[in-house]
């Protein structure tokens, strides 16, 4: 695989994974609107591993607490901050796992990978994000995260399986709807990405193992590194921007891109 192609895929994945603009939508578009071939599952998995490393590093303190509380949670006890956080993150991940399996078994995951679908979801869920962000209260912080809210945000997150929706975008939308302040909504959405990426990466890896070879492993390693640094940059940019700016700039980008895609799809 050409180095430029690997670099392009990794940078797109890294920059868009945590911004509310849909990484999967951008990657699907890469092969549909250019002459570049589909990058394949192995590079997809590697790019996701890179973004996973970035979010764990950026939110290391919270990730460390959650990982530390995981053994206690597995014994049925959620009486420590770490075990409670691990339990809430696990709960929030359950809906997307079941929804993902359903889409894969029915074949709908492939049927939804079209320019028209991405165009409509870019616009629709961009408007929903704007509405919730502008009209949602900001009365809750991350410390108010409850089991009920984790499950509701998990259901919102499951919608991200529709290409163009954006996992981070729809999860932030759900959090703002529940009343979480912008920065706290973004942080919870980012923390929720850790078990979600782990789960999806594990499922994809089962398919990748069959075709693994040294050249593919080298390409995957390069993709993971590029994706890691791009994701870290995007995370730092968004979290800093949220101190003074709403999600409106991302919504404008989504609407403009969505309109261009619909023009392309129907012309």
VEXDREN-2710 file (C-alpha; in Angstrom, 1 decimal):
% VEXDREN-2710
k/r/px/py/pz
1/UNK/0.0/0.0/0.0
2/UNK/1.4/3.4/-0.9
3/UNK/2.8/5.5/2.0
4/UNK/0.7/8.5/0.9
5/UNK/-2.5/6.5/1.0
6/UNK/-1.7/5.2/4.5
7/UNK/-0.9/8.7/5.6
8/UNK/-4.1/10.1/4.2
9/UNK/-6.3/7.4/5.8
10/UNK/-4.5/7.7/9.2
11/UNK/-4.7/11.5/9.2
12/UNK/-8.4/11.5/8.2
13/UNK/-9.2/8.9/10.9
14/UNK/-7.2/10.7/13.5
15/UNK/-8.5/14.2/12.9
16/UNK/-12.2/13.2/12.6
17/UNK/-12.6/10.4/15.2
18/UNK/-13.1/12.8/18.0
19/UNK/-14.4/15.8/16.2
20/UNK/-18.2/15.7/15.7
21/UNK/-17.9/15.3/11.9
22/UNK/-17.9/11.5/11.4
23/UNK/-14.6/9.6/10.8
24/UNK/-16.3/6.6/9.2
25/UNK/-18.2/8.9/6.8
26/UNK/-14.9/10.6/5.7
27/UNK/-13.1/7.3/5.2
28/UNK/-15.9/5.9/3.1
29/UNK/-15.9/9.1/1.0
30/UNK/-12.2/8.8/0.5
31/UNK/-12.6/5.7/-1.8
32/UNK/-15.8/6.9/-3.3
33/UNK/-14.8/10.4/-4.5
34/UNK/-11.2/9.6/-5.4
35/UNK/-9.4/7.0/-7.4
36/UNK/-7.9/5.5/-4.3
37/UNK/-9.0/1.9/-3.4
38/UNK/-10.5/1.0/-0.1
39/UNK/-7.8/0.8/2.5
40/UNK/-9.0/-2.6/4.0
41/UNK/-9.8/-3.8/7.5
42/UNK/-6.2/-4.0/8.7
43/UNK/-5.5/-0.3/8.1
44/UNK/-8.9/0.6/9.6
45/UNK/-8.1/-1.4/12.8
46/UNK/-4.6/0.1/13.0
47/UNK/-6.0/3.7/12.6
48/UNK/-8.5/3.0/15.4
49/UNK/-5.7/1.7/17.6
50/UNK/-3.9/4.9/17.1
51/UNK/-6.9/7.0/18.1
52/UNK/-7.5/4.8/21.1
53/UNK/-4.0/5.4/22.3
54/UNK/-4.6/9.2/21.8
55/UNK/-7.7/9.4/23.9
56/UNK/-6.3/7.2/26.7
57/UNK/-3.2/9.5/26.8
58/UNK/-5.2/12.7/26.7
59/UNK/-7.6/11.5/29.5
60/UNK/-5.0/9.4/31.2
61/UNK/-6.1/10.3/34.8
62/UNK/-9.7/9.2/34.1
63/UNK/-8.7/6.2/32.0
64/UNK/-6.3/5.0/34.8
65/UNK/-9.1/5.2/37.3
66/UNK/-11.5/3.3/35.1
67/UNK/-9.0/0.6/34.2
68/UNK/-8.0/0.3/37.9
69/UNK/-11.6/-0.2/38.9
70/UNK/-12.3/-2.8/36.3
71/UNK/-11.3/-5.9/38.3
72/UNK/-13.5/-4.7/41.2
73/UNK/-16.4/-4.1/38.9
74/UNK/-16.0/-7.6/37.4
75/UNK/-16.6/-9.0/40.9
76/UNK/-19.9/-7.2/41.1
77/UNK/-18.8/-4.3/43.3
78/UNK/-19.1/-0.7/42.2
79/UNK/-18.3/0.9/45.5
80/UNK/-15.2/2.9/44.4
81/UNK/-14.9/5.8/41.9
82/UNK/-12.9/3.5/39.5
83/UNK/-15.3/0.6/39.6
84/UNK/-18.3/3.0/39.2
85/UNK/-16.7/4.7/36.2
86/UNK/-15.8/1.3/34.6
87/UNK/-19.4/0.2/35.2
88/UNK/-20.9/3.3/33.6
89/UNK/-18.6/3.1/30.6
90/UNK/-19.4/-0.6/30.1
91/UNK/-23.2/0.1/30.4
92/UNK/-22.9/2.9/27.8
93/UNK/-21.2/0.5/25.4
94/UNK/-23.7/-2.3/25.5
95/UNK/-26.3/-0.7/23.0
96/UNK/-23.7/0.0/20.3
97/UNK/-22.4/-3.6/20.6
98/UNK/-25.8/-5.1/20.1
99/UNK/-26.7/-2.7/17.3
100/UNK/-23.4/-3.3/15.6
101/UNK/-23.9/-7.1/15.6
102/UNK/-27.5/-6.7/14.3
103/UNK/-26.3/-4.5/11.4
104/UNK/-23.5/-6.9/10.5
105/UNK/-25.7/-10.0/10.6
106/UNK/-28.4/-8.4/8.5
107/UNK/-25.9/-6.9/6.0
108/UNK/-27.3/-3.4/6.6
109/UNK/-23.9/-2.1/7.5
110/UNK/-22.8/-2.4/3.9
111/UNK/-26.1/-1.1/2.5
112/UNK/-25.7/2.1/4.4
113/UNK/-22.3/2.9/3.0
114/UNK/-23.5/5.3/0.3
115/UNK/-22.7/9.0/-0.5
116/UNK/-26.4/9.9/-0.3
117/UNK/-26.8/8.3/3.2
118/UNK/-23.7/10.1/4.4
119/UNK/-24.9/13.4/2.9
120/UNK/-28.3/13.2/4.7
121/UNK/-26.9/12.1/8.0
122/UNK/-24.2/14.9/7.9
123/UNK/-26.9/17.5/7.6
124/UNK/-29.6/15.9/9.8
125/UNK/-27.5/15.0/12.8
126/UNK/-25.5/18.3/12.4
127/UNK/-28.8/20.2/12.8
128/UNK/-29.8/18.1/15.8
129/UNK/-26.4/18.7/17.4
130/UNK/-26.8/22.5/16.9
131/UNK/-30.3/22.5/18.3
132/UNK/-29.4/20.5/21.5
133/UNK/-26.3/22.6/22.0
134/UNK/-28.1/25.9/21.7
135/UNK/-31.2/24.9/23.6
136/UNK/-30.0/22.2/26.1
137/UNK/-29.4/23.3/29.7
138/UNK/-25.9/23.3/31.2
139/UNK/-26.8/22.1/34.7
140/UNK/-24.8/18.9/34.9
141/UNK/-21.1/18.1/35.1
142/UNK/-19.2/14.8/34.7
143/UNK/-19.6/14.1/38.4
144/UNK/-23.4/13.9/37.9
145/UNK/-23.1/11.0/35.4
146/UNK/-25.5/8.3/36.5
147/UNK/-26.5/4.8/35.3
148/UNK/-29.6/6.1/33.7
149/UNK/-27.7/8.8/31.8
150/UNK/-25.0/6.4/30.7
151/UNK/-27.6/4.1/29.2
152/UNK/-29.3/6.9/27.4
153/UNK/-26.1/8.2/26.0
154/UNK/-25.3/4.6/25.0
155/UNK/-28.5/4.5/23.0
156/UNK/-27.6/7.8/21.3
157/UNK/-24.1/6.4/20.5
158/UNK/-25.7/3.4/18.8
159/UNK/-27.0/5.8/16.1
160/UNK/-23.4/6.4/15.1
161/UNK/-23.4/3.1/13.3
162/UNK/-25.1/4.9/10.5
163/UNK/-22.3/6.3/8.4
164/UNK/-22.0/10.1/8.5
165/UNK/-23.6/10.4/12.0
166/UNK/-20.4/10.7/14.0
167/UNK/-19.9/8.8/17.2
168/UNK/-18.6/11.7/19.1
169/UNK/-21.1/14.1/17.6
170/UNK/-24.2/12.0/18.4
171/UNK/-22.9/11.2/21.9
172/UNK/-22.3/14.9/22.7
173/UNK/-25.8/15.6/21.3
174/UNK/-27.2/13.1/23.8
175/UNK/-25.2/14.5/26.7
176/UNK/-26.3/18.1/25.9
177/UNK/-29.9/16.9/25.7
178/UNK/-29.5/15.5/29.2
179/UNK/-28.2/18.9/30.4
180/UNK/-24.4/18.4/30.6
181/UNK/-22.2/21.4/30.0
182/UNK/-20.3/21.5/26.7
183/UNK/-16.9/20.5/28.0
184/UNK/-18.3/17.8/30.3
185/UNK/-20.5/16.4/27.4
186/UNK/-17.4/16.2/25.2
187/UNK/-15.3/14.6/27.9
188/UNK/-17.9/11.9/28.6
189/UNK/-18.2/11.3/24.9
190/UNK/-14.5/10.8/24.6
191/UNK/-14.3/8.5/27.5
192/UNK/-17.1/6.4/26.1
193/UNK/-15.0/6.0/22.9
194/UNK/-12.4/3.9/24.8
195/UNK/-14.6/0.7/25.3
196/UNK/-16.4/1.3/22.0
197/UNK/-13.2/1.4/20.0
198/UNK/-11.8/-1.6/22.0
199/UNK/-15.0/-3.6/21.2
200/UNK/-15.1/-2.6/17.5
201/UNK/-11.4/-3.1/17.1
202/UNK/-11.6/-6.6/18.6
203/UNK/-14.4/-7.6/16.2
204/UNK/-12.5/-6.3/13.2
205/UNK/-9.3/-7.9/14.3
206/UNK/-10.8/-11.3/14.0
207/UNK/-11.2/-10.8/10.3
208/UNK/-7.7/-9.2/10.0
209/UNK/-5.8/-12.0/11.6
210/UNK/-6.6/-14.3/8.7
211/UNK/-4.8/-12.1/6.2
212/UNK/-1.9/-10.8/8.3
213/UNK/1.6/-10.7/6.7
214/UNK/4.7/-8.7/7.3
215/UNK/4.0/-6.0/4.7
216/UNK/0.5/-5.5/6.0
217/UNK/1.8/-5.3/9.6
218/UNK/4.3/-2.6/8.6
219/UNK/1.6/-0.6/6.9
220/UNK/-0.7/-1.0/9.9
221/UNK/2.0/0.2/12.3
222/UNK/2.6/3.3/10.2
223/UNK/-1.1/4.0/10.1
224/UNK/-1.4/3.6/13.9
225/UNK/1.4/6.1/14.5
226/UNK/0.1/8.8/12.1
227/UNK/-3.5/8.3/13.5
228/UNK/-2.3/8.6/17.1
229/UNK/-0.7/12.0/16.6
230/UNK/-3.5/13.4/14.4
231/UNK/-6.1/12.3/17.0
232/UNK/-4.1/13.8/19.9
233/UNK/-4.0/17.1/18.0
234/UNK/-7.7/17.0/17.2
235/UNK/-8.6/16.3/20.8
236/UNK/-6.5/19.1/22.2
237/UNK/-7.9/21.5/19.6
238/UNK/-11.5/20.7/20.3
239/UNK/-11.3/20.6/24.2
240/UNK/-9.5/24.0/24.1
241/UNK/-11.9/25.5/21.6
242/UNK/-14.9/24.5/23.8
243/UNK/-13.7/26.9/26.5
244/UNK/-15.0/29.8/24.4
245/UNK/-16.8/28.4/21.3
246/UNK/-19.9/26.3/20.8
247/UNK/-20.2/23.3/18.4
248/UNK/-21.6/25.6/15.7
249/UNK/-18.4/25.6/13.5
250/UNK/-18.6/21.8/13.3
251/UNK/-22.3/22.0/12.4
252/UNK/-21.6/24.5/9.6
253/UNK/-18.9/22.2/8.2
254/UNK/-21.3/19.2/8.4
255/UNK/-24.1/21.0/6.5
256/UNK/-21.8/22.3/3.8
257/UNK/-20.2/18.9/3.3
258/UNK/-23.6/17.2/3.4
259/UNK/-25.0/19.5/0.8
260/UNK/-22.0/18.9/-1.5
261/UNK/-22.4/15.1/-1.1
262/UNK/-26.1/15.2/-1.9
263/UNK/-25.4/17.3/-5.0
264/UNK/-22.9/14.7/-6.0
265/UNK/-25.2/11.8/-5.2
266/UNK/-28.3/13.1/-7.1
267/UNK/-26.7/15.0/-10.0
END
